[in-house]
Amino acid sequence: MNDAGTLPRPTGLTPPRAFIFDYGGTLDTWGCHWGKAIWHAYQRQRIPVDEETFRQAYVHAERTLARRPIIQTSYTFRKTLEVKLRIQMEWLLEQLGPTAIPDDGKALVAALLDDLYSRVVTTVGESRRVLQTLASHFPLALVSNFYGNMGVVLEEFQLHTLFRHVVESAVVGVRKPDPAIFQLAANALQLPPSDIVVVGDSYEKDLLPARTIGCRTVWVKGEEWNPSAGCTEVAEAVLNDGLRCLPAIFGINDTKETISKDKSNKKTKRI
């Protein structure tokens, strides 16, 4: 480890023939689990809730959205996030009462939404620059556990031209950590898994299933929901400070001249 307490950054790795990216927690928060990202927004907005109670509200909202088709295919990421925050706040209101959550939580939801969305816009903007660099050299695919609106989300953040293929759980009927969802992406890329690098933030949902089918892996490691016992040897590289150095690890220069308009404008295929 270096003086900052992070794993040393590898260099000079053999470039793959393609990349597969996770979306949530990888491109939008650079390794910070979304539960933690929202909890920190609660702290910044001084919402009077302890972390354990918040965790219960977060889990309730995630399970509610998994059971019920609340998120529509037309929803942007901002709208999706707003729905999640509202369900959390409704649960907190029910548990804690109106004295703890004034005005039915509407003002709090609005403040949280603005706080979180502005940070996502910044982070995804930086991720987009990394993806543009990589897309000028390699085909890119996206594998995500999402609600059927990933196409809208990608357009919202101007990422839709960068991925050749999008494999979304709600569309294909397979969810991570099932390795089959990564195999679908490999099949779409028409490459053997050993020629593909998977980039993700989750040891259990990204790295392990990708390695199961033979992919190489890069771990975007940030603040986890539950501390992982994951072994860093599963990944060829562990990135503790986001995606900025990803192209350099594989010997790719981050210059405007490398951006290929022809490749970046290819139409995304949804599987």
Secondary structure, DSSP 8 states (H G I E B T S, - for coil): --TTSS----------SEEEE--TTTTTTTT--HHHHHHHHHHHTT-S--HHHHHHHHHHHHHHHHHS--S-TT--HHHHHHHHHHHHHHHHHHHH-TTTSGGGGHHHHHHHHHHHHHHHHHHHHHHHHHHHHHHTTS-EEEEE---S-HHHHHHHTT-TTT-SEEEEHHHHT--TT-THHHHHHHHHHTS-GGGEEEEES-IIIIIHHHHHTT-EEEEE----SS-----GGGSSEEESS-STTHHHHTT----GGG--HHHHTS--EE-
